Amino acid sequence: MLRRKFLKLSAATAVSAPFINIRGAWAAYPDKSIRWMVGYVPGGTTDILARLIGAYISEKIGQQIVIENKAGAGNNLAVEAVIAAPADGYTLLLVNPANGINATLYKNLSFNFIRDIAPVGGLMRVPNVMVVNNAVPAKTVKEFIDYAKANPSKVNMASSGNGTSVHLSGELFMAMTGVKMTHVPYRGSNPALTDIMGGQVQVLFDNMPSSIELIRSGKIRALAVTTEKRAEYFPNVPTLAETVPGYEASAWFGMGVKAGTSPEIIAFLHKQIEQALADPKIKARIADLGGAQMGGSSADFAKIIADETAKWKKVVEFSGAKVE
């Protein structure tokens, strides 16, 4: 009788063995679909990048990564959704510059980003690009500054939302040039670009991937890129610093999870990022979007987040930008 009970117990244990491992419960990860929270509407840089990397990883791990666009509150709703979920690796965050900016821009956040989100890895860094609708008479940054100063009540500056790098790049431009523009925030780059083309707003300091095809097709006009050096794919487009000395800004993107997620799951996800960034097709697509892949360790990405948070703190304080 004891032998029969032992054999039954052994059989039951064998059936459940795939879900039991001395390394811990993470060994079964992932055994269901994963949500990737994007803090903006579809069509913008964060959404494009999440779908690109998410599709690659889905195919490799055999589980679907579902992109969930949770726009609002300058990306904070997406962060809150990740923090509210279990720390089990099934809810990811598309980390972006707004996460560093908001630490200073918002005075009453319900979270501390550096404390509450664990970095997984960096994905891509891109310049922002100063674009105008084709009805704006300015063909250079200097001409735009003169035009805006002569028409202070007529220039509307679009952004992909309060607190985004797109918003703060424009605020930095105003602070460093003395230009006054009316900020018009949208729920992502896509609707902002629609209104740029329609003439409802005049200028946008957009992330390059969202605007690059519209620039190439001539539907909007690029006046300058925001990085220190000119972009290889637009060598004839000057940098803002060529007209406004000292100006520099870029956008960076990566993956994060809720703090407290097991190191093994973070390592697993980081490995998927490394493999994606090493794939020639992903490399080519990132280059086509006007970006440079980041890579590096989770610790490297943590340092970027900390450094960018400190940098944008100075910009927010310098510009006087506020969001309640």
C-alpha positions as CSV (number, residue, x, y, z in Angstrom):
1,M,0.0,0.0,0.0
2,L,2.8,2.4,0.9
3,R,4.6,1.5,-2.3
4,R,1.4,2.2,-4.4
5,K,1.0,5.6,-2.7
6,F,4.6,6.5,-3.3
7,L,4.3,5.6,-7.0
8,K,1.1,7.7,-7.3
9,L,2.8,10.6,-5.7
10,S,5.8,10.2,-7.9
11,A,3.6,10.2,-11.0
12,A,1.7,13.3,-9.9
13,T,5.0,15.1,-9.3
14,A,6.3,14.1,-12.7
15,V,3.2,15.6,-14.3
16,S,3.7,19.0,-12.6
17,A,7.5,18.9,-13.0
18,P,7.7,21.5,-15.9
19,F,6.4,24.1,-13.4
20,I,8.7,23.1,-10.6
21,N,12.4,23.9,-10.7
22,I,15.0,24.5,-8.1
23,R,15.8,27.8,-9.7
24,G,12.3,29.1,-8.7
25,A,9.0,29.9,-10.3
26,W,10.6,32.2,-12.9
27,A,11.8,29.0,-14.8
28,A,8.3,28.7,-16.3
29,Y,8.4,32.3,-17.5
30,P,6.7,33.2,-19.8
31,D,3.8,30.8,-19.9
32,K,1.2,33.4,-21.1
33,S,1.1,36.7,-23.1
34,I,2.9,39.8,-21.9
35,R,1.6,43.3,-21.9
36,W,3.9,46.1,-23.0
37,M,2.6,49.5,-21.8
38,V,3.2,52.5,-24.1
39,G,2.3,55.9,-22.7
40,Y,1.2,57.3,-26.0
41,V,-1.4,56.8,-28.8
42,P,-0.4,54.5,-31.7
43,G,1.8,56.0,-34.5
44,G,4.5,57.7,-32.5
45,T,8.1,56.7,-31.8
46,T,7.4,54.8,-28.6
47,D,4.6,52.8,-30.3
48,I,6.6,52.1,-33.5
49,L,9.6,50.9,-31.4
50,A,7.5,48.7,-29.0
51,R,5.8,47.0,-31.9
52,L,9.1,46.4,-33.7
53,I,10.8,44.9,-30.8
54,G,7.7,43.2,-29.4
55,A,7.0,41.3,-32.6
56,Y,10.6,40.1,-32.7
57,I,10.6,38.9,-29.1
58,S,7.1,37.3,-29.4
59,E,8.4,35.1,-32.2
60,K,11.4,34.0,-30.2
61,I,9.8,33.2,-26.9
62,G,6.6,31.7,-28.3
63,Q,4.3,34.1,-26.3
64,Q,2.5,37.1,-27.6
65,I,3.7,40.6,-26.4
66,V,0.6,42.7,-26.6
67,I,1.2,46.5,-27.0
68,E,-1.2,48.4,-24.8
69,N,-1.4,52.1,-25.6
70,K,-2.2,53.9,-22.3
71,A,-1.9,57.6,-23.2
72,G,-2.5,60.4,-20.8
73,A,-0.9,62.5,-18.0
74,G,2.4,62.8,-19.9
75,N,3.1,59.1,-19.8
76,N,2.4,58.8,-16.1
77,L,-0.7,56.6,-16.6
78,A,1.4,53.9,-18.3
79,V,3.9,54.0,-15.4
80,E,1.1,53.7,-12.8
81,A,-0.3,50.7,-14.7
82,V,3.0,48.9,-14.5
83,I,3.5,49.8,-10.8
84,A,-0.1,48.6,-10.0
85,A,0.6,45.2,-11.7
86,P,2.3,42.3,-10.0
87,A,6.1,42.2,-10.2
88,D,6.1,39.1,-12.3
89,G,7.5,40.2,-15.7
90,Y,4.1,40.1,-17.4
91,T,3.7,43.9,-17.6
92,L,6.5,45.8,-19.3
93,L,7.0,49.6,-19.7
94,L,8.4,51.4,-22.8
95,V,10.7,53.7,-20.9
96,N,11.3,57.1,-22.6
97,P,12.5,60.6,-21.8
98,A,9.2,61.7,-20.3
99,N,10.0,59.3,-17.4
100,G,13.1,61.4,-16.5
101,I,11.5,64.7,-17.2
102,N,8.4,64.1,-15.1
103,A,10.4,63.6,-11.9
104,T,10.8,67.4,-11.9
105,L,7.9,68.6,-14.1
106,Y,5.2,67.1,-11.9
107,K,5.1,68.0,-8.3
108,N,2.7,65.4,-7.0
109,L,3.5,62.1,-8.7
110,S,2.2,59.0,-7.0
111,F,5.5,57.2,-7.7
112,N,9.3,57.6,-7.8
113,F,10.3,56.4,-11.1
114,I,13.9,55.4,-10.3
115,R,12.7,53.6,-7.1
116,D,9.6,51.9,-8.5
117,I,10.7,50.9,-12.0
118,A,13.6,48.4,-12.6
119,P,15.5,49.0,-15.9
120,V,15.8,46.1,-18.2
121,G,17.8,47.5,-21.1
122,G,18.2,50.4,-23.6
123,L,16.8,50.1,-27.1
124,M,17.3,53.2,-29.2
125,R,18.5,56.8,-29.1
126,V,17.3,59.3,-31.7
127,P,17.6,63.0,-32.3
128,N,14.6,65.2,-32.2
129,V,14.0,67.3,-35.3
130,M,12.5,70.8,-35.5
131,V,9.8,70.6,-38.2
132,V,7.4,73.2,-39.5
133,N,4.4,73.1,-41.8
134,N,5.1,74.2,-45.4
135,A,3.1,77.4,-45.0
136,V,5.6,78.8,-42.5
137,P,7.8,81.2,-44.5
138,A,11.0,80.4,-42.6
139,K,13.5,78.1,-44.3
140,T,16.2,78.3,-41.6
141,V,16.3,78.4,-37.8
142,K,17.4,82.0,-37.9
143,E,14.5,82.9,-40.2
144,F,12.1,81.1,-37.8
145,I,13.3,82.9,-34.8
146,D,12.8,86.3,-36.6
147,Y,9.4,85.2,-37.8
148,A,8.3,84.0,-34.3
149,K,9.5,87.2,-32.6
150,A,7.6,89.2,-35.2
151,N,4.4,87.2,-34.8
152,P,4.3,86.1,-31.1
153,S,0.6,85.5,-31.1
154,K,0.6,83.4,-34.3
155,V,3.0,80.7,-33.6
156,N,1.7,77.5,-32.0
157,M,4.2,74.8,-30.9
158,A,2.8,71.3,-30.9
159,S,4.1,68.5,-28.7
160,S,3.3,64.8,-28.2
161,G,2.2,65.6,-24.6
162,N,3.2,67.6,-21.5
163,G,6.5,66.6,-20.2
164,T,7.8,64.7,-23.2
165,S,11.2,65.4,-24.7
166,V,9.3,66.9,-27.6
167,H,7.7,69.4,-25.3
168,L,10.9,70.2,-23.3
169,S,13.0,70.5,-26.5
170,G,10.7,73.3,-27.5
171,E,10.8,74.9,-24.0
172,L,14.6,74.8,-24.2
173,F,14.5,76.5,-27.6
174,M,12.2,79.3,-26.2
175,A,14.4,79.7,-23.1
176,M,17.6,80.0,-25.2
177,T,16.3,82.2,-27.9
178,G,13.7,84.5,-26.2
179,V,11.0,83.3,-28.7
180,K,7.5,83.1,-27.3
181,M,5.2,80.3,-28.6
182,T,1.9,78.9,-27.4
183,H,2.3,75.2,-26.4
184,V,-0.3,72.9,-27.8
185,P,0.0,69.4,-26.3
186,Y,-1.4,66.3,-28.1
187,R,-1.8,62.7,-27.0
188,G,1.1,61.5,-29.1
189,S,3.1,62.6,-32.2
190,N,0.6,61.2,-34.7
191,P,-2.2,63.7,-34.0
192,A,0.4,66.5,-33.6
193,L,1.8,65.8,-37.0
194,T,-1.7,65.7,-38.6
195,D,-2.2,69.2,-37.4
196,I,1.2,70.4,-38.4
197,M,0.4,69.3,-42.0
198,G,-3.0,70.9,-41.7
199,G,-1.6,74.2,-40.5
200,Q,-3.4,74.3,-37.1
201,V,0.1,74.4,-35.5
202,Q,3.3,75.7,-36.9
203,V,6.3,74.0,-35.3
204,L,7.1,70.6,-33.6
205,F,10.3,69.4,-32.0
206,D,9.5,65.8,-32.8
207,N,11.3,62.4,-32.3
208,M,12.8,61.6,-35.6
209,P,11.1,58.2,-36.3
210,S,7.6,59.8,-36.2
211,S,8.5,62.5,-38.7
212,I,11.1,61.0,-41.0
213,E,8.8,59.7,-43.7
214,L,6.8,63.0,-43.8
215,I,10.1,64.9,-44.1
216,R,11.3,62.7,-46.9
217,S,8.0,63.1,-48.8
218,G,8.0,66.8,-48.4
219,K,4.8,67.0,-46.4
220,I,6.6,68.9,-43.6
221,R,9.9,70.8,-43.6
222,A,12.9,70.0,-41.3
223,L,14.8,73.1,-40.1
224,A,17.3,71.4,-37.7
225,V,18.1,68.3,-35.7
226,T,18.6,68.7,-31.9
227,T,21.8,66.6,-31.5
228,E,25.3,68.0,-31.4
229,K,26.2,66.5,-34.8
230,R,24.2,66.4,-38.0
231,A,22.3,63.2,-38.8
232,E,23.9,60.9,-41.4
233,Y,20.6,60.4,-43.2
234,F,19.9,64.2,-43.4
235,P,23.4,65.6,-43.9
236,N,22.0,68.9,-45.3
237,V,19.8,69.6,-42.3
238,P,21.8,71.7,-39.8
239,T,21.9,71.2,-36.0
240,L,20.1,73.7,-33.8
241,A,23.4,74.4,-32.1
242,E,24.7,75.9,-35.4
243,T,22.3,78.8,-34.8
244,V,21.7,78.4,-31.0
245,P,25.1,77.6,-29.5
246,G,24.9,75.0,-26.7
247,Y,21.6,73.6,-27.7
248,E,21.4,69.8,-27.4
249,A,18.7,67.2,-26.9
250,S,17.9,63.6,-27.9
251,A,15.4,61.0,-27.1
252,W,16.2,57.6,-25.7
253,F,14.0,54.5,-25.3
254,G,14.2,51.2,-23.4
255,M,12.3,48.5,-21.4
256,G,11.5,48.5,-17.8
257,V,9.5,46.4,-15.3
258,K,8.1,46.9,-11.9
259,A,10.8,47.0,-9.1
260,G,10.9,43.8,-7.3
261,T,10.7,41.6,-10.4
262,S,13.1,38.7,-10.0
263,P,16.7,39.3,-11.4
264,E,16.3,36.1,-13.4
265,I,13.2,37.5,-15.3
266,I,15.0,40.8,-15.9
267,A,18.1,38.9,-17.2
268,F,15.8,36.8,-19.5
269,L,14.2,39.9,-20.9
270,H,17.5,41.7,-21.3
271,K,18.8,38.7,-23.3
272,Q,15.8,39.1,-25.6
273,I,16.7,42.7,-26.2
274,E,20.3,41.8,-26.9
275,Q,19.2,39.3,-29.5
276,A,16.8,41.7,-31.1
277,L,19.4,44.5,-31.4
278,A,21.9,42.0,-32.9
279,D,19.4,41.0,-35.7
280,P,20.3,42.6,-39.0
281,K,16.7,43.3,-39.9
282,I,16.1,45.2,-36.5
283,K,19.4,47.0,-37.0
284,A,18.4,48.2,-40.5
285,R,14.9,49.2,-39.3
286,I,16.3,51.3,-36.4
287,A,18.7,53.0,-38.8
288,D,15.8,53.6,-41.2
289,L,13.9,55.3,-38.4
290,G,16.9,57.6,-37.9
291,G,18.0,56.1,-34.6
292,A,21.1,54.5,-33.1
293,Q,20.7,51.3,-31.1
294,M,21.7,51.6,-27.4
295,G,22.3,48.1,-26.0
296,G,24.5,47.7,-22.9
297,S,23.6,46.2,-19.6
298,S,20.7,46.8,-17.3
299,A,23.1,48.8,-15.1
300,D,24.1,50.9,-18.1
301,F,20.5,51.7,-18.8
302,A,19.9,52.6,-15.1
303,K,22.8,55.2,-15.4
304,I,21.3,56.7,-18.6
305,I,17.9,57.1,-16.8
306,A,19.6,58.8,-13.8
307,D,21.8,61.0,-15.9
308,E,18.9,62.1,-18.2
309,T,16.7,62.8,-15.1
310,A,19.4,65.1,-13.8
311,K,19.8,66.8,-17.1
312,W,16.1,67.5,-17.7
313,K,15.7,68.7,-14.2
314,K,18.0,71.6,-15.1
315,V,16.0,72.2,-18.3
316,V,12.6,72.2,-16.5
317,E,13.9,74.6,-13.9
318,F,15.6,76.8,-16.4
319,S,12.5,77.0,-18.6
320,G,10.0,77.3,-15.8
321,A,7.8,74.6,-17.3
322,K,5.1,73.3,-15.0
323,V,2.4,70.6,-15.1
324,E,0.0,70.1,-12.2
